[in-house]
Amino acid sequence: MIQIFEIQSAQEMEQAFEIRRIVFVIGQQCAPDEEYDEYEKICRHFLAKYQGIQAGSFHQAQKLSSKHFKQSRHYECLENRQEG
């Protein structure tokens, strides 16, 4: 079963950033400065675990103004992509 919970600590945030680093910076060769931005602090961040092991992360869009939003994105470890 996959469990999803909102990040509550700096340690959990580091885990989420590590998933993003593996998936995008290493896996898709994105530049780190393009993956992380100034909106990180205003987004809600979540971790997903599968059988007690980190499986992915997600950050939720926040309204920036009446016309602008920060887009949501999810990140899933390669070894867990077949699990849902």
N, C-alpha and C positions, 0 to 999 in steps of 0.2 A: 504494500500500500504506500502511496506517495503522501507525504505530509508536507504542508506548506505553512510557514509561519513568518510573521513580520519580524524583521531584524530588530533586536533590542540592545545589542552591545557592539563595542568596537571590534571584538573578536569575530562576531558573526559577520560584520561588514567586511572585514578582511577576507573571510571565507568567500563571500559573494564576489568581491573584486578578484580573487584568485580564479574563480570559475570563469569570470569574464576574460581574464588574461589568457587562460588556457584556450577558451573557445574562440575569441576574436584576435587577440594579439599574436598568439602562436598558431592556432588552427587556421585562421583566415588571413593572417599576416597584416592585420590592421595596425596602424600607427597608434601607440599608447595615447598620445595627445588627442587623437580623434575618438578614442573609446571612452575616455573619462572627461567630463566637462564641469563647468561651473554650476550646473543644475543638480548635481549629485546630492547636495545638502537639502534641497527642497523636495526631493522625491521620496516616496515610501518604498522601502526596499524589503524584499522577501527572500527566504531560502527555501528550497525544496529538498527533502531527503527521501531516499528510497531505501527501505530496509535499514534505516539508521545511518546511511552514508549520504554525504552531500551529492545531490544529483543535478541541481540547477539553481538559478536565481532569477529574480524578476524585479524590475522597478516600475512603479506606477506613475503615470503622467500626473502632473500638477498644473493647475490653471495659473498662468503667468500674468495674463491680462484678459480683457474681454475678447480678444482676438487671437491670443497665443497660448499654446499648451506645450509642455514637455512631453514628447512621445514615449509611450511605454515600450519596453523591450524585455525579452526573456532570453535566458542563456541556459543551455542544457549540455551537460557533459556527454561527449560522444558515446561512452560506454553505456549510457542510460537512455539513449534515444529510442530504443525498442520497447521501453517499459511504459510509455504513455506520457 
